[in-house]
Amino acid sequence: MMERDRRLAELVSGLSEETQAIRVGLDRTPEREHSEPIFTTSSFVFPDAATMADAFVNNSGLSIYARVDNPTVDGFCKRLAVLEGAEACEATASGMGAILSTLMAHCEAGDRVLMSTGVFGATLNLVKNFFIKYGLEIELLSPTDLGAWERALSRPAKLAYCETPSNPTIEIVDIQALSDLCRTNNCLFVVDNCFMTPVLQKPLALGADLVIHSATKYLDGQGRVLGGAVLGRADLVEPVTSFIRSGGVTMSAFNAWVFLKGLETLDIRMKAHSEKALELATWLAQQPQVERVNYAGLDSHPQKALIDRQMQAGGGVLSFTLKDGTREDAWSFLNSTCLMSLTANLGDVKTTVCHPATSTHGRLDESDRQLMGIAENMIRIAVGLESVDDLIQDCERGFSALIRSS
């Protein structure tokens, strides 16, 4: 290590998070690269058999195999852990891989899992279609009804899982209050922080045991690659690491490098997403075709006091319902826009728009969608970084189609 690099390594832990998101990561190699290298190799070689045995048997810290560890992936984990304030981080092949790995690592047949209704559709499909088959008991609860969680926790539960804000209804879980309940009742508390990222919300600081990310979304920021992460205390992440290494739900080195680059701009992107989403949400709330706008940054949000206490800004995702609207009306709106990308992904610099009832949550039973508050007249927009004036014009194209069809 060069003297200059050594001094930086000693300094970096005391720097601001914005700086750490750019400077924490891999140690510079003898090639003296400025951007982090990508270690595109399936395995690593050793100078002798004793060193190899020490790495495999005693976990000496040397890289051995890319399914087990990779320096580029380790650099991403180290950087994200600093931002979330976590002791440990493990990376996965996707956000769903992170959820799968967490449940596999910490639950077993007969365990009871409490889950917020405000979760991604694939998350609910995973537990209802697969984990139930292996003996897990799943109970769904409203993200905003703390009394319901308290009653549910009066019986033994292994794990409580929530996503906040909820997707796509933007309901907020009181992380600190629920973490207190879980701790009192010896229940592991897991929070999906995908929508907010550590820039806008820090679940671990509020008492959560583990945080999950779909890195595919804002941590990348440009819709390029898939990935996930699990963060928390080292003793809680270690079982997840063990499952990932055996199960192969592993992040690739290239994807980790893309995420490293994404984290460098995460702070400024999340603040810009929030500013633009607030401006668009404010405009949408004034439109006669709109029944309701769901956005965490609006003063009209029924949980504004909690939002101000728990979050730094409203994030980039909003949803709205069309007044007296139907599925056909929602589709007509979508089909008449052209600037916003018609896709289910979010967290991109390009604004995306979708109909949750037939896309992100389309594989759920209608009863589950109703339970989650996902109506046929609901549209979700993940606001990117384009000009808000241009996004408003695109929404006007959608609304014009409704006027013509009425």
Buried (B, 14 or more C-beta within 10 A) or exposed (E): EEEEEEEBBEEBEEBEBBEBBBBBBBEBEEEEEEEBBBBEEEEBEBEEEEEBEBBBEEEEEEBBBBBBBBBBBBBBBBBBBBBBBBBBBBBBBBBBBBBBBBBBBBBEEEBBBBBBBBBBBBBBBBBBEEBEEEEBBBBBBBBBBBEBBBEBBEEEBBBBBBBBBBBBBBBBBBBBBBBBBBEEBEBBBBBBBBBBBBBBBBBBEBBBBBBBBBBBBBBBBBBBBBBBBBBBEEEBBEBBBBBBBEBEBBBBBBBBBBBBBBBBBBBEBBBBBBBBBBBBBBBBBEBEBBBBBBBBBBEEBEBBEBBEEBBBBBBBBBBBBBBEBEBEBBBBBBEBBEBBBEBBBBBBBBBBBBBBBBBBBBEBEEEBBEBBBBBBBBBBBBBBBBEBEEBBEBBBBBBBBBEEEE
